[in-house]
Structures are given as C-alpha cells and as structure tokens.
Amino acid sequence: MSGLFAIPVSGIKDGHHIFEFEIDKVFFDLFEESEIREGALAAVINVEKSSSHLDLDIAISGKVRICCDRCLGMFDHPLKCVNRLLVSSDMTGMKVILRL
C-alpha cells in the first residue's frame, strides 16, 4: 500500500520520528473483504530508525462500526491497541523480525 497510509522509510534519516494517521472509510474501502466498513481511528507511530533496523511503537484508538453477531444490528465498538514492531534491513531488503 502506498500513498496516504504509508511511512516513507527510505526517505527518513536515522533517529526518532512520529507519524500520525486518521483512519476512516477511505482506509476501510481499500479492503473489500473486511467486515469493518466504517470507523474513526487515530494512529500514532513512533519510529526509531537506525542503519540496521526500525523500531516502531504503534498506538491506535477510536471506534469501528461493526455488525452484532446476535441481533445483526450495527453498532460502534471502541478500539484501543498498542503494538511494537521491529524490522530488520539489509542489502536484500526489509523483513519483520519481531512483533511484540
């Protein structure tokens, strides 16, 4: 995925960087098979870049609109998650080495 929801990894210098994204219907429309079609989320990604790896702390919060399994009615479900991702880089490219 490129463009609106991408982090320009090759274009940033070593050090600490912060990226913020607003995730809404435009994002969910990119995934045709997803059960989630609407939402209002904020994502904050703290990136620590070095010559050999990236350390990403990812925090996402907001709400998504989903269908209830029992009554089949639509409702807003709060969402809050924090993840950490370590990505190694070498001459062959980048690969995820650890997801915490």
C-alpha positions as CSV (number, residue, x, y, z in Angstrom):
1,M,0.0,0.0,0.0
2,S,1.5,3.3,-0.9
3,G,0.5,6.9,-0.5
4,L,-1.9,8.1,2.1
5,F,-1.2,5.5,4.8
6,A,2.5,4.8,4.1
7,I,5.6,5.6,6.1
8,P,8.4,6.8,3.7
9,V,11.1,4.5,5.3
10,S,13.8,5.1,2.7
11,G,13.3,8.8,2.9
12,I,13.8,9.4,6.6
13,K,17.1,9.9,8.4
14,D,18.3,7.9,11.4
15,G,16.7,8.9,14.7
16,H,13.3,9.4,16.1
17,H,10.2,10.3,14.0
18,I,6.5,10.5,14.6
19,F,3.8,9.8,12.1
20,E,0.1,10.3,12.6
21,F,-2.8,9.0,10.5
22,E,-6.5,9.4,10.6
23,I,-8.2,6.2,9.6
24,D,-11.7,6.4,8.2
25,K,-13.9,5.0,5.5
26,V,-11.3,5.8,2.8
27,F,-8.9,3.3,4.6
28,F,-11.5,0.6,5.1
29,D,-12.6,0.8,1.4
30,L,-9.1,-0.4,0.5
31,F,-10.0,-3.8,2.0
32,E,-13.1,-5.1,0.1
33,E,-13.4,-8.4,2.1
34,S,-13.2,-6.7,5.5
35,E,-16.1,-6.9,7.9
36,I,-15.3,-3.4,9.0
37,R,-16.6,-0.8,6.5
38,E,-16.6,2.3,8.7
39,G,-14.6,3.7,11.6
40,A,-12.9,6.7,13.1
41,L,-9.5,5.9,14.3
42,A,-6.3,7.8,15.1
43,A,-2.9,6.0,14.7
44,V,0.3,7.4,16.1
45,I,3.5,5.6,15.0
46,N,6.8,6.4,16.8
47,V,9.7,5.3,14.7
48,E,13.2,4.9,15.8
49,K,15.4,4.4,12.7
50,S,19.0,3.1,12.7
51,S,21.1,1.9,9.8
52,S,20.2,-1.7,10.5
53,H,16.6,-1.7,11.8
54,L,13.4,0.1,12.5
55,D,11.7,0.1,15.9
56,L,8.0,1.1,15.6
57,D,5.7,1.7,18.5
58,I,2.1,1.8,17.1
59,A,-0.9,3.1,19.1
60,I,-4.4,3.1,17.5
61,S,-7.5,4.3,19.2
62,G,-11.1,5.2,18.2
63,K,-14.2,3.3,17.2
64,V,-15.2,1.0,14.3
65,R,-18.7,0.2,13.2
66,I,-19.5,-3.5,13.1
67,C,-22.4,-5.9,13.0
68,C,-23.6,-7.6,16.1
69,D,-23.4,-11.4,15.9
70,R,-26.6,-11.9,17.9
71,C,-29.1,-9.3,16.6
72,L,-27.3,-8.3,13.3
73,G,-27.6,-4.7,14.2
74,M,-24.8,-2.2,13.5
75,F,-23.0,-0.6,16.5
76,D,-19.9,1.4,17.3
77,H,-17.2,-0.7,19.0
78,P,-14.4,1.1,20.8
79,L,-10.9,0.1,19.9
80,K,-7.6,0.7,21.5
81,C,-4.4,-1.2,20.8
82,V,-0.7,-0.7,21.3
83,N,1.9,-2.8,19.3
84,R,5.6,-2.8,18.8
85,L,7.2,-3.9,15.6
86,L,10.9,-4.5,14.9
87,V,12.0,-4.5,11.3
88,S,15.5,-5.6,10.1
89,S,17.0,-4.1,7.0
90,D,19.9,-5.4,5.0
91,M,21.1,-5.5,1.4
92,T,18.3,-7.8,0.3
93,G,15.5,-5.6,1.7
94,M,13.4,-5.3,4.9
95,K,11.8,-8.0,6.9
96,V,9.9,-8.2,10.1
97,I,12.0,-9.8,12.8
98,L,9.8,-9.4,15.9
99,R,6.3,-8.3,16.7
100,L,5.7,-7.5,20.4
